[in-house]
Amino acid sequence: MRPEQQYIDLYAQAEALLRDHSAEPLNQLRARAFDDFERLGFPTRRLEEYKYTDIAKAFEPDYGMNLKRLAMPVNPYEVFRCDVPNMSTALFFVVNDMFHTPEKALPDGVLIGSFRDYPDIVQRYLGTLADTSCDGLTAFNTAFAQDGVVIYVPRGVVVERPLQLINILRSTVPLLVNRRLLVVLEEGAQLRLLACDHAMDEVNFLATQVIEVFAGRNSVFDLYELEETHTGTTRLSNLYVRQEAGSNVLLNGMTLTCGTTRNTTRVLLAGEGAELNLCGMAIADKNQHVDNRTVIDHAVPSCTSRELYKYVLDEQATGAFAGLVLVRPGAQHTDSRQTNRNLCATRDARMYTQPQLEIYADDVKCSHGATVGQLDDQALFYMRQRGISLYEARLLLMFAFVNEVVDTIRLDALKDRLHHLVEKRFRGELGRCRDCKVMCK
């Protein structure tokens, strides 16, 4: 039986249950999304955009789904104590796919809550970027998601304090969760958001996620995604971003520990003078698999994009990167640079890279490049001659290799914390943060 069929049957049996326990803006999209899912199915490796990751295979196991929205027996504010030192974030939690409402002081007009809390704002934006007719994974998420988190920053408001959204996976049986995140910045608004993925239990998890970001005219938005789960977790995330004129967006996705991860990022530069910095980093070992697909769409003139992805693969890990920069007709004075650099620490590690430029304008500055290599034997020899062990020398070279991505972070406290976490990751340390019951690594 095709893996789609069990979910097609489930939808037929539980459609009323889905609707009764869902936010209304999602219900309005559900029927069309399910029709698209039935037509498209799960993406397979036969599709060019998914040729490095078999999405359909990820859905073959039998996962439970919490369609009745039963609350998990955990209070994240009591068990999670992993705040970033000196950053003083406003902390929010999603347990599986359920938002936990705290009492937090935010600037006037700034809203964060579930889709149920702010249906008018959600209905205005939800689904306008995440097109279910083109992607079976987005269609599946939209058909089965029951709630989500919305963050809204009104015109001219600067949120000085970074927001931190912790996604916690919690279950005693294998579980499938479908998360949604909607971020809206009006003209001149500014926001920094750190989204972290953690798993509390050692069971298998499958998490699908769709994020839509609307960056208004002259807005500034930073999104840092940090994945620290375990080898039994599969994460399938689609991120859609629209930038208006003069907006400045930084996207930085960092995978430190995972099982199978597939991230798709699509950015539309829709207003002149928009600037994008798109960065990513993956550290993988054992049989872990990390796949990043990016599309930067320069639709108008005079926009700038910078893209940098780096991978460090050890043991039998597999990595993939496919990046497309599209310059549409009339998008003159585009300035775009794409870079992908990869380090395979063993002969068994595998990396697939596919940088692409598609240009339909003649007055542009665009470049792209990719490298795949191993640790520098001369550098290792030089360091060992100075009394550094082979183990430490390897760690230092790998740490230095990914530093360039960490240094793009525009929050000093977070940057310092990531340097520390990356070093711990390379050393294979599995310790937990002080007073934290969540298994991060």
One Martini backbone bead per residue (centre of mass of N, CA, C, O) as a GRO file, in nm:
protein
  441
    1MET     BB    1   0.096   0.036   0.022
    2ARG     BB    2   0.068   0.348   0.006
    3PRO     BB    3   0.135   0.597   0.231
    4GLU     BB    4  -0.112   0.779   0.157
    5GLN     BB    5  -0.359   0.593   0.220
    6GLN     BB    6  -0.373   0.612   0.533
    7TYR     BB    7  -0.442   0.927   0.518
    8ILE     BB    8  -0.689   0.916   0.342
    9ASP     BB    9  -0.850   0.734   0.535
   10LEU     BB   10  -0.828   0.911   0.785
   11TYR     BB   11  -0.975   1.157   0.672
   12ALA     BB   12  -1.246   1.015   0.615
   13GLN     BB   13  -1.288   0.933   0.926
   14ALA     BB   14  -1.166   1.236   1.069
   15GLU     BB   15  -1.275   1.515   0.969
   16ALA     BB   16  -1.458   1.608   1.202
   17LEU     BB   17  -1.238   1.596   1.419
   18LEU     BB   18  -1.048   1.796   1.297
   19ARG     BB   19  -1.246   2.041   1.293
   20ASP     BB   20  -1.333   2.046   1.599
   21HIS     BB   21  -0.992   2.077   1.673
   22SER     BB   22  -0.972   2.353   1.506
   23ALA     BB   23  -0.877   2.618   1.348
   24GLU     BB   24  -1.053   2.803   1.126
   25PRO     BB   25  -0.836   2.887   0.912
   26LEU     BB   26  -0.766   2.584   0.848
   27ASN     BB   27  -1.046   2.485   0.760
   28GLN     BB   28  -1.056   2.668   0.498
   29LEU     BB   29  -0.800   2.490   0.366
   30ARG     BB   30  -0.841   2.178   0.383
   31ALA     BB   31  -0.991   2.065   0.131
   32ARG     BB   32  -0.792   2.165  -0.084
   33ALA     BB   33  -0.540   2.031   0.037
   34PHE     BB   34  -0.641   1.739   0.013
   35ASP     BB   35  -0.675   1.737  -0.291
   36ASP     BB   36  -0.374   1.791  -0.346
   37PHE     BB   37  -0.268   1.540  -0.200
   38GLU     BB   38  -0.410   1.328  -0.370
   39ARG     BB   39  -0.268   1.421  -0.637
   40LEU     BB   40   0.046   1.430  -0.536
   41GLY     BB   41   0.148   1.338  -0.284
   42PHE     BB   42   0.436   1.229  -0.194
   43PRO     BB   43   0.745   1.293  -0.226
   44THR     BB   44   0.995   1.183  -0.447
   45ARG     BB   45   1.297   1.098  -0.613
   46ARG     BB   46   1.171   1.168  -0.899
   47LEU     BB   47   1.198   1.445  -0.800
   48GLU     BB   48   1.417   1.696  -0.826
   49GLU     BB   49   1.363   1.840  -0.538
   50TYR     BB   50   1.377   1.514  -0.399
   51LYS     BB   51   1.635   1.324  -0.480
   52TYR     BB   52   1.777   1.300  -0.172
   53THR     BB   53   1.474   1.251  -0.047
   54ASP     BB   54   1.244   1.017   0.091
   55ILE     BB   55   0.943   1.110   0.194
   56ALA     BB   56   0.753   0.868   0.171
   57LYS     BB   57   0.917   0.675   0.360
   58ALA     BB   58   0.867   0.840   0.628
   59PHE     BB   59   0.540   0.744   0.622
   60GLU     BB   60   0.532   0.426   0.665
   61PRO     BB   61   0.510   0.431   0.942
   62ASP     BB   62   0.337   0.400   1.251
   63TYR     BB   63   0.166   0.683   1.357
   64GLY     BB   64   0.061   0.896   1.581
   65MET     BB   65  -0.233   1.115   1.648
   66ASN     BB   66  -0.359   1.421   1.806
   67LEU     BB   67  -0.677   1.491   1.725
   68LYS     BB   68  -0.797   1.571   2.028
   69ARG     BB   69  -0.598   1.752   2.186
   70LEU     BB   70  -0.427   1.633   2.408
   71ALA     BB   71  -0.266   1.698   2.684
   72MET     BB   72   0.044   1.705   2.797
   73PRO     BB   73   0.235   1.587   3.085
   74VAL     BB   74   0.363   1.906   3.068
   75ASN     BB   75   0.569   2.175   3.198
   76PRO     BB   76   0.792   2.369   3.036
   77TYR     BB   77   0.852   2.589   3.265
   78GLU     BB   78   0.975   2.355   3.459
   79VAL     BB   79   1.179   2.171   3.257
   80PHE     BB   80   1.290   2.439   3.123
   81ARG     BB   81   1.650   2.585   3.149
   82CYS     BB   82   1.769   2.698   2.836
   83ASP     BB   83   1.884   2.973   2.846
   84VAL     BB   84   2.045   3.240   2.716
   85PRO     BB   85   2.299   3.402   2.809
   86ASN     BB   86   2.236   3.750   2.824
   87MET     BB   87   1.958   3.767   2.633
   88SER     BB   88   1.670   3.776   2.738
   89THR     BB   89   1.430   3.605   2.657
   90ALA     BB   90   1.118   3.538   2.523
   91LEU     BB   91   0.940   3.257   2.634
   92PHE     BB   92   0.823   2.983   2.426
   93PHE     BB   93   0.581   2.706   2.371
   94VAL     BB   94   0.581   2.382   2.192
   95VAL     BB   95   0.389   2.090   2.230
   96ASN     BB   96   0.434   1.967   1.951
   97ASP     BB   97   0.127   2.148   1.847
   98MET     BB   98   0.108   2.313   2.132
   99PHE     BB   99   0.040   2.611   2.272
  100HIS     BB  100   0.186   2.792   2.545
  101THR     BB  101   0.044   3.022   2.755
  102PRO     BB  102   0.180   3.307   2.869
  103GLU     BB  103   0.309   3.570   3.081
  104LYS     BB  104   0.394   3.835   2.866
  105ALA     BB  105   0.584   4.118   2.800
  106LEU     BB  106   0.492   4.331   2.535
  107PRO     BB  107   0.467   4.534   2.307
  108ASP     BB  108   0.252   4.728   2.175
  109GLY     BB  109   0.071   4.513   1.948
  110VAL     BB  110   0.211   4.257   2.015
  111LEU     BB  111   0.170   3.920   1.889
  112ILE     BB  112   0.123   3.595   2.063
  113GLY     BB  113  -0.018   3.284   1.939
  114SER     BB  114  -0.272   3.120   1.850
  115PHE     BB  115  -0.494   3.090   1.598
  116ARG     BB  116  -0.742   3.119   1.793
  117ASP     BB  117  -0.670   3.411   1.906
  118TYR     BB  118  -0.610   3.531   1.578
  119PRO     BB  119  -0.804   3.488   1.314
  120ASP     BB  120  -0.789   3.748   1.140
  121ILE     BB  121  -0.486   3.751   1.082
  122VAL     BB  122  -0.455   3.463   0.978
  123GLN     BB  123  -0.660   3.476   0.739
  124ARG     BB  124  -0.502   3.699   0.575
  125TYR     BB  125  -0.221   3.502   0.536
  126LEU     BB  126  -0.286   3.217   0.524
  127GLY     BB  127  -0.161   3.045   0.235
  128THR     BB  128  -0.026   3.270   0.036
  129LEU     BB  129   0.261   3.110   0.020
  130ALA     BB  130   0.156   2.818   0.085
  131ASP     BB  131   0.130   2.612  -0.184
  132THR     BB  132  -0.059   2.321  -0.229
  133SER     BB  133  -0.044   2.276  -0.555
  134CYS     BB  134   0.297   2.219  -0.553
  135ASP     BB  135   0.307   2.057  -0.260
  136GLY     BB  136   0.261   1.770  -0.082
  137LEU     BB  137   0.366   1.852   0.202
  138THR     BB  138   0.203   2.112   0.236
  139ALA     BB  139  -0.071   1.975   0.195
  140PHE     BB  140  -0.058   1.784   0.433
  141ASN     BB  141  -0.024   1.989   0.659
  142THR     BB  142  -0.288   2.151   0.594
  143ALA     BB  143  -0.486   1.903   0.628
  144PHE     BB  144  -0.372   1.826   0.949
  145ALA     BB  145  -0.360   2.079   1.079
  146GLN     BB  146  -0.492   2.250   1.395
  147ASP     BB  147  -0.255   2.453   1.454
  148GLY     BB  148  -0.076   2.759   1.566
  149VAL     BB  149   0.166   3.024   1.528
  150VAL     BB  150   0.147   3.377   1.594
  151ILE     BB  151   0.333   3.669   1.472
  152TYR     BB  152   0.284   4.023   1.551
  153VAL     BB  153   0.410   4.334   1.402
  154PRO     BB  154   0.365   4.647   1.397
  155ARG     BB  155   0.404   4.944   1.290
  156GLY     BB  156   0.726   5.055   1.398
  157VAL     BB  157   0.799   4.813   1.579
  158VAL     BB  158   1.046   4.736   1.830
  159VAL     BB  159   1.183   4.429   1.932
  160GLU     BB  160   1.425   4.405   2.161
  161ARG     BB  161   1.337   4.131   2.257
  162PRO     BB  162   1.391   3.825   2.207
  163LEU     BB  163   1.248   3.543   2.068
  164GLN     BB  164   1.162   3.211   2.208
  165LEU     BB  165   1.094   2.900   2.036
  166ILE     BB  166   0.991   2.591   2.175
  167ASN     BB  167   1.018   2.267   2.039
  168ILE     BB  168   0.846   1.988   2.179
  169LEU     BB  169   0.891   1.644   2.195
  170ARG     BB  170   0.612   1.432   2.322
  171SER     BB  171   0.625   1.073   2.393
  172THR     BB  172   0.549   0.709   2.422
  173VAL     BB  173   0.492   0.714   2.114
  174PRO     BB  174   0.484   0.724   1.802
  175LEU     BB  175   0.491   1.057   1.636
  176LEU     BB  176   0.277   1.291   1.464
  177VAL     BB  177   0.347   1.629   1.363
  178ASN     BB  178   0.180   1.959   1.288
  179ARG     BB  179   0.327   2.261   1.206
  180ARG     BB  180   0.270   2.622   1.258
  181LEU     BB  181   0.401   2.942   1.120
  182LEU     BB  182   0.328   3.298   1.169
  183VAL     BB  183   0.491   3.593   1.026
  184VAL     BB  184   0.430   3.951   1.094
  185LEU     BB  185   0.565   4.247   0.936
  186GLU     BB  186   0.538   4.557   0.932
  187GLU     BB  187   0.620   4.857   0.867
  188GLY     BB  188   0.930   4.898   1.034
  189ALA     BB  189   0.970   4.641   1.168
  190GLN     BB  190   1.120   4.445   1.452
  191LEU     BB  191   1.275   4.106   1.467
  192ARG     BB  192   1.379   3.831   1.690
  193LEU     BB  193   1.413   3.471   1.621
  194LEU     BB  194   1.419   3.168   1.820
  195ALA     BB  195   1.417   2.828   1.700
  196CYS     BB  196   1.368   2.521   1.884
  197ASP     BB  197   1.456   2.170   1.871
  198HIS     BB  198   1.315   1.907   2.078
  199ALA     BB  199   1.353   1.587   2.263
  200MET     BB  200   1.227   1.398   2.537
  201ASP     BB  201   1.205   1.130   2.376
  202GLU     BB  202   1.309   0.800   2.232
  203VAL     BB  203   1.115   0.809   2.023
  204ASN     BB  204   0.955   0.833   1.729
  205PHE     BB  205   0.961   1.116   1.503
  206LEU     BB  206   0.725   1.322   1.305
  207ALA     BB  207   0.790   1.647   1.155
  208THR     BB  208   0.586   1.895   1.034
  209GLN     BB  209   0.657   2.218   0.860
  210VAL     BB  210   0.509   2.555   0.832
  211ILE     BB  211   0.643   2.868   0.716
  212GLU     BB  212   0.534   3.216   0.733
  213VAL     BB  213   0.681   3.522   0.592
  214PHE     BB  214   0.621   3.881   0.650
  215ALA     BB  215   0.814   4.148   0.511
  216GLY     BB  216   0.794   4.457   0.530
  217ARG     BB  217   0.855   4.764   0.478
  218ASN     BB  218   1.159   4.821   0.630
  219SER     BB  219   1.216   4.564   0.764
  220VAL     BB  220   1.341   4.349   1.044
  221PHE     BB  221   1.460   3.999   1.023
  222ASP     BB  222   1.528   3.725   1.249
  223LEU     BB  223   1.606   3.368   1.185
  224TYR     BB  224   1.667   3.105   1.421
  225GLU     BB  225   1.751   2.762   1.368
  226LEU     BB  226   1.750   2.484   1.609
  227GLU     BB  227   1.869   2.146   1.598
  228GLU     BB  228   1.807   1.912   1.894
  229THR     BB  229   1.768   1.589   1.890
  230HIS     BB  230   1.746   1.273   1.729
  231THR     BB  231   1.778   0.973   1.542
  232GLY     BB  232   1.438   0.937   1.563
  233THR     BB  233   1.413   1.201   1.385
  234THR     BB  234   1.182   1.367   1.162
  235ARG     BB  235   1.235   1.660   0.953
  236LEU     BB  236   0.980   1.867   0.778
  237SER     BB  237   1.058   2.179   0.618
  238ASN     BB  238   0.869   2.480   0.522
  239LEU     BB  239   0.990   2.796   0.396
  240TYR     BB  240   0.820   3.116   0.363
  241VAL     BB  241   0.918   3.427   0.190
  242ARG     BB  242   0.832   3.785   0.202
  243GLN     BB  243   0.975   4.080   0.047
  244GLU     BB  244   0.989   4.407   0.078
  245ALA     BB  245   1.083   4.709   0.050
  246GLY     BB  246   1.383   4.741   0.236
  247SER     BB  247   1.423   4.476   0.349
  248ASN     BB  248   1.567   4.271   0.628
  249VAL     BB  249   1.694   3.930   0.607
  250LEU     BB  250   1.769   3.662   0.842
  251LEU     BB  251   1.868   3.320   0.775
  252ASN     BB  252   1.936   3.052   1.025
  253GLY     BB  253   2.022   2.707   0.985
  254MET     BB  254   2.079   2.459   1.255
  255THR     BB  255   2.230   2.133   1.256
  256LEU     BB  256   2.330   1.912   1.521
  257THR     BB  257   2.076   1.707   1.569
  258CYS     BB  258   1.958   1.399   1.408
  259GLY     BB  259   1.819   1.207   1.158
  260THR     BB  260   1.600   1.341   0.949
  261THR     BB  261   1.651   1.622   0.721
  262ARG     BB  262   1.418   1.861   0.559
  263ASN     BB  263   1.484   2.175   0.398
  264THR     BB  264   1.272   2.441   0.277
  265THR     BB  265   1.357   2.750   0.096
  266ARG     BB  266   1.146   3.039   0.013
  267VAL     BB  267   1.232   3.349  -0.155
  268LEU     BB  268   1.068   3.667  -0.206
  269LEU     BB  269   1.174   3.946  -0.393
  270ALA     BB  270   0.923   4.213  -0.412
  271GLY     BB  271   1.121   4.459  -0.337
  272GLU     BB  272   1.306   4.716  -0.361
  273GLY     BB  273   1.602   4.678  -0.166
  274ALA     BB  274   1.620   4.401  -0.081
  275GLU     BB  275   1.757   4.189   0.190
  276LEU     BB  276   1.952   3.875   0.196
  277ASN     BB  277   2.037   3.626   0.452
  278LEU     BB  278   2.145   3.288   0.381
  279CYS     BB  279   2.188   3.028   0.624
  280GLY     BB  280   2.390   2.722   0.695
  281MET     BB  281   2.416   2.425   0.917
  282ALA     BB  282   2.585   2.095   0.935
  283ILE     BB  283   2.597   1.819   1.173
  284ALA     BB  284   2.707   1.482   1.094
  285ASP     BB  285   2.648   1.135   1.181
  286LYS     BB  286   2.646   0.830   1.130
  287ASN     BB  287   2.310   0.812   0.963
  288GLN     BB  288   2.268   1.091   0.899
  289HIS     BB  289   2.030   1.335   0.742
  290VAL     BB  290   2.090   1.631   0.529
  291ASP     BB  291   1.851   1.857   0.360
  292ASN     BB  292   1.889   2.140   0.139
  293ARG     BB  293   1.646   2.370  -0.005
  294THR     BB  294   1.680   2.656  -0.228
  295VAL     BB  295   1.492   2.969  -0.309
  296ILE     BB  296   1.577   3.266  -0.494
  297ASP     BB  297   1.353   3.538  -0.583
  298HIS     BB  298   1.416   3.777  -0.827
  299ALA     BB  299   1.149   4.002  -0.919
  300VAL     BB  300   1.322   4.266  -0.878
  301PRO     BB  301   1.504   4.527  -0.860
  302SER     BB  302   1.767   4.593  -0.644
  303CYS     BB  303   1.873   4.319  -0.508
  304THR     BB  304   2.000   4.125  -0.223
  305SER     BB  305   2.205   3.819  -0.199
  306ARG     BB  306   2.315   3.585   0.063
  307GLU     BB  307   2.479   3.255   0.050
  308LEU     BB  308   2.545   3.007   0.324
  309TYR     BB  309   2.674   2.667   0.325
  310LYS     BB  310   2.758   2.414   0.583
  311TYR     BB  311   2.935   2.096   0.610
  312VAL     BB  312   2.972   1.819   0.853
  313LEU     BB  313   3.087   1.484   0.784
  314ASP     BB  314   3.049   1.175   0.952
  315GLU     BB  315   3.100   0.872   0.882
  316GLN     BB  316   2.766   0.786   0.736
  317ALA     BB  317   2.687   1.052   0.642
  318THR     BB  318   2.433   1.269   0.481
  319GLY     BB  319   2.439   1.524   0.226
  320ALA     BB  320   2.239   1.813   0.100
  321PHE     BB  321   2.249   2.061  -0.177
  322ALA     BB  322   1.998   2.295  -0.320
  323GLY     BB  323   2.049   2.596  -0.517
  324LEU     BB  324   1.836   2.870  -0.625
  325VAL     BB  325   1.883   3.146  -0.851
  326LEU     BB  326   1.633   3.382  -0.946
  327VAL     BB  327   1.621   3.596  -1.240
  328ARG     BB  328   1.406   3.804  -1.359
  329PRO     BB  329   1.262   3.983  -1.574
  330GLY     BB  330   1.383   4.313  -1.492
  331ALA     BB  331   1.605   4.234  -1.256
  332GLN     BB  332   1.795   4.462  -1.221
  333HIS     BB  333   2.070   4.493  -1.013
  334THR     BB  334   2.148   4.227  -0.920
  335ASP     BB  335   2.287   4.083  -0.603
  336SER     BB  336   2.450   3.758  -0.605
  337ARG     BB  337   2.558   3.503  -0.355
  338GLN     BB  338   2.672   3.156  -0.369
  339THR     BB  339   2.759   2.916  -0.100
  340ASN     BB  340   2.915   2.579  -0.085
  341ARG     BB  341   3.059   2.399   0.193
  342ASN     BB  342   3.241   2.079   0.240
  343LEU     BB  343   3.298   1.817   0.497
  344CYS     BB  344   3.466   1.502   0.485
  345ALA     BB  345   3.590   1.299   0.748
  346THR     BB  346   3.513   1.054   0.565
  347ARG     BB  347   3.476   0.806   0.316
  348ASP     BB  348   3.159   0.745   0.394
  349ALA     BB  349   3.081   1.011   0.338
  350ARG     BB  350   2.805   1.213   0.188
  351MET     BB  351   2.789   1.460  -0.087
  352TYR     BB  352   2.535   1.679  -0.230
  353THR     BB  353   2.565   1.927  -0.497
  354GLN     BB  354   2.341   2.214  -0.637
  355PRO     BB  355   2.417   2.482  -0.790
  356GLN     BB  356   2.207   2.768  -0.912
  357LEU     BB  357   2.146   2.962  -1.214
  358GLU     BB  358   1.868   3.190  -1.320
  359ILE     BB  359   1.890   3.419  -1.594
  360TYR     BB  360   1.682   3.723  -1.726
  361ALA     BB  361   1.925   3.933  -1.700
  362ASP     BB  362   2.204   4.166  -1.784
  363ASP     BB  363   2.227   4.360  -1.506
  364VAL     BB  364   2.436   4.165  -1.316
  365LYS     BB  365   2.548   4.006  -0.993
  366CYS     BB  366   2.657   3.665  -1.019
  367SER     BB  367   2.727   3.383  -0.796
  368HIS     BB  368   2.875   3.043  -0.772
  369GLY     BB  369   2.964   2.775  -0.526
  370ALA     BB  370   3.140   2.450  -0.475
  371THR     BB  371   3.260   2.225  -0.211
  372VAL     BB  372   3.446   1.908  -0.162
  373GLY     BB  373   3.613   1.781   0.134
  374GLN     BB  374   3.888   1.730   0.339
  375LEU     BB  375   4.104   1.713   0.558
  376ASP     BB  376   4.399   1.872   0.616
  377ASP     BB  377   4.698   1.718   0.628
  378GLN     BB  378   4.891   1.956   0.675
  379ALA     BB  379   4.744   2.076   0.919
  380LEU     BB  380   4.762   1.827   1.094
  381PHE     BB  381   5.070   1.806   1.096
  382TYR     BB  382   5.131   2.085   1.212
  383MET     BB  383   4.976   2.040   1.485
  384ARG     BB  384   5.129   1.781   1.578
  385GLN     BB  385   5.413   1.920   1.590
  386ARG     BB  386   5.271   2.101   1.845
  387GLY     BB  387   5.119   1.874   2.041
  388ILE     BB  388   4.861   1.795   1.892
  389SER     BB  389   4.627   1.594   1.872
  390LEU     BB  390   4.441   1.439   1.642
  391TYR     BB  391   4.167   1.488   1.772
  392GLU     BB  392   4.201   1.797   1.823
  393ALA     BB  393   4.270   1.878   1.533
  394ARG     BB  394   4.004   1.794   1.406
  395LEU     BB  395   3.822   1.975   1.577
  396LEU     BB  396   3.947   2.250   1.501
  397LEU     BB  397   3.892   2.234   1.195
  398MET     BB  398   3.582   2.199   1.212
  399PHE     BB  399   3.520   2.448   1.379
  400ALA     BB  400   3.642   2.657   1.179
  401PHE     BB  401   3.462   2.589   0.934
  402VAL     BB  402   3.170   2.686   1.081
  403ASN     BB  403   3.213   2.979   1.191
  404GLU     BB  404   3.099   3.155   0.956
  405VAL     BB  405   2.801   3.097   1.025
  406VAL     BB  406   2.791   3.184   1.322
  407ASP     BB  407   2.893   3.488   1.255
  408THR     BB  408   2.607   3.587   1.132
  409ILE     BB  409   2.510   3.644   1.398
  410ARG     BB  410   2.323   3.931   1.559
  411LEU     BB  411   2.381   3.781   1.846
  412ASP     BB  412   2.614   3.757   2.078
  413ALA     BB  413   2.501   3.547   2.280
  414LEU     BB  414   2.427   3.337   2.064
  415LYS     BB  415   2.702   3.308   1.938
  416ASP     BB  416   2.846   3.204   2.191
  417ARG     BB  417   2.661   2.959   2.235
  418LEU     BB  418   2.717   2.819   1.959
  419HIS     BB  419   3.013   2.770   1.996
  420HIS     BB  420   2.969   2.578   2.236
  421LEU     BB  421   2.778   2.368   2.098
  422VAL     BB  422   2.967   2.287   1.868
  423GLU     BB  423   3.192   2.176   2.043
  424LYS     BB  424   3.019   1.961   2.185
  425ARG     BB  425   2.936   1.813   1.930
  426PHE     BB  426   3.225   1.725   1.837
  427ARG     BB  427   3.272   1.573   2.126
  428GLY     BB  428   3.002   1.408   2.210
  429GLU     BB  429   2.833   1.558   2.414
  430LEU     BB  430   2.537   1.464   2.638
  431GLY     BB  431   2.476   1.689   2.806
  432ARG     BB  432   2.294   1.892   3.017
  433CYS     BB  433   2.150   2.146   3.112
  434ARG     BB  434   2.091   2.318   3.369
  435ASP     BB  435   1.790   2.201   3.498
  436CYS     BB  436   1.738   2.007   3.245
  437LYS     BB  437   1.506   1.751   3.110
  438VAL     BB  438   1.597   1.785   2.822
  439MET     BB  439   1.688   1.610   2.539
  440CYS     BB  440   1.920   1.747   2.313
  441LYS     BB  441   2.152   1.493   2.231
   0.00000   0.00000   0.00000
